[in-house]
Amino acid sequence: MSSEYCVGADASLAADYLAVTGDMSASYANKKTFQKNYLYSTFIYNQILIQVAIQNYGNFVNEAELLGHRSRIDKFDPHNPDTVLQYKSLFAMVGSNVITSAKYGGHMQLQVWADNSDSTVSSEFEADVSAKFSGLKGRKIDAGVKTESQCQTFQGIVQDTAFYLNGDPELAASLGSNSNSESVFKTFEKWVDSAGTWSWVSRP
């Protein structure tokens, strides 16, 4: 199943994958984020200790004040520098988003991608990823994969990003810079355990 289909079918994935869902313009953004000539593998872990949300947040929005500010500026014109400046000032004053919930804990995201032009790499992509990251994604590791010629090709074309929020900062830094080390899973487990003592609001 393609990444584009998965993200489009499940809106909850959009923020985690740093993509968007919605109308034609959002679909275009998905295609730009997940290109057809690449294979993608993403692992996301959330250590949620507390989650809070505001119910009926619309009742707390001062609609009269917002409308008052809006009535004093011109209709938006992206080609008019004066109008753009007016809207920048408006958003600086009243904001542009309403945060309705927050999570307290830790967040980890690993994204891996590689060119899919080599069919042997494509067929063994998940096994290669699991071997590269020492089972961090929870898959059984086939030690023999690393000796295969296709895995050597994979090692030469693969790219990855790792992001850790909260938890022990030293462990997070180690995971972020050494996510494919042999001891990565043990370090990851220590980081998970540290989320209870090294946490603050992790994300909306």
N, C-alpha and C positions, 0 to 999 in steps of 0.2 A: 504493500500500500504506500502511495507516495506521501511525502511530508506535506505537500501542498494540500492533498485531499484531507489528511488528518487534521491539519490546522483549520481548514475551512469547515470541517464537520463538527469540530468541538471548539467552541469559542473560548473555553477555559484554558486551552493550550496557547492561545494567541500571545498573552503577556509573557508566559514562560519562554516561548520560543522567540520572543522579541519580534513578533510579526503581528499582523492585524487581520481581522475578518470583516466582511460587510459587503458593500456594493462593488461596482466594477473597479473603482479606484483602489479599494482595499484588496481585491483579487489581484490586481496588478502588483501591489506591494508584496503580496505573498510570493508571486512568481519571481520578483526581484530578490527576495530573501532566500528562497529555495529554488535554485536553478536546476533545470532538468538534466544538465550534463554533470551533476555531482550527486554523490551518495551522502546521506546524512545519518548520524546516529547521536541522539541526545539523551542524557541521563539527568534527571532533576530529582533532588531530594529536599524536602521541607521538614524541619524539626519545629513543629508548631506547639508551643507551650501554652500560649493564650491567644485567642482570637476575639476581637471586639468589633462591633458594627453599630452604626447609627440607624435606627429604624425611622421611617418617614422623614428622611432628612430634608425633603422639600419644604416642610413646615418651618425650617430654620433659615431658609434663604430669604433675605430681605429683597423681595422682588421690586418693591417701589424704588428702593435706592438704585438697584441695577438699571431699571428702566430710566431713571432720572439721568444717570451718567450716559446711557446710550442715546438719549434724546439730544444731548448737547454736542454730539460729534456727527460727522458726515457719514454717508453711506460708504461702506468699505470699497476701496478701489486699490488693488495691489500695485497699480502702475503710478499711483500718486504718492510721492514720498511724505507729503504733509498728512494725508489720511492714514498711511501706515504708522506714522509717528503717534497720531491720536490714539490708535488702537493699542499700540505698545504701551502708552501711558495708561490707558484704561485697564489693561490686563495687569500692569504693575500695581495698580491701585486696588482692584477687586479680585485679582487672581483669574485663573482660567479653568481650574478643575475643582471638583468637590470630592474630597476623600471621605468615603463612607465606611471604610473598614480598615483594620490594621492587624498584622500578625506579629506576635512576640516570639522570637526563637531564632532559628538558623535557616539559611537557604544555601543550597549548592547547585550549580549547574555546570555540566560538562557537555560541550558540543564538539563533534568530530565530523569532518567532511573530507571527501577525496574525489578526484576525477573518476568518472565511471566508464572511461573509454576502454579500459582493459577488462575484458569479460572474466578472466580468472580472479582478478581482484574483486570485482563486483560480486561474484558468487561466494567468496569467502570473507566478505566485508565485516560481518558481525563477529566472526571468529577472530579476524585480525584485530579488530577494535578491542575485543575482550582480552586478547593476549597482550596487546600494547599497554593496556591500563590494568594489567594484573588482576582481572576479574572484578574491577570496581563496579561494573554494571550488573554484577550478580550472576553472570554466566559462568558455566564450567570452562576452565581453560584447557585447551588442547596444546600441550607444550610443543608438539611436533609442528604446529603451524609456523612457528618462528623460523624453522629451518627451510621452509618452502620458498621457492623462487618468487612466487606471487606475493608472499609476505614481504620480501625484500623490496619488491616494486612498490607495495603499499607503503612501506616505511619512507620511501622517497617522495611520495606524493601527498601523504596525509597531512592535514592541518587540524589544529584543535585550539579551543579556548576553554579555560576553567575559571569559574567565578564562585567565591565563597563569601558569604555575608554572616557576620557574628561568629559565635564560638571562639575558642582560643585563637587569638590573632596569629601566634607563631605557627600553630598547626595549619591554620587557614592559608598562611603565606607559603608554607611548605607544600601543601596540596596544590596551590595555584601554580607554583613554579616547577613542581616535580610530580605532576599527576600521572606520569607513566613509569614511576620508579617501582622496583620490585615490592617495596613495603607500603605501597599506596593504600591498600585496603586496611591494613592495621592502623595507619595514620588517620584514615577516614573514620574508623570506628572511634578512635580517641577524640577526634573533632566532634562527632555526634554526641559523645558523652559530655563534652565541654559546653554544649549549647545551653545547659541549664544554669551554668554559673557565669557564662560570658555572653549574655544576651541582652538585647534591647529591641525596640521596634524594628522588625526586619524589613517589612515591605507592606504597601497598601494592598 
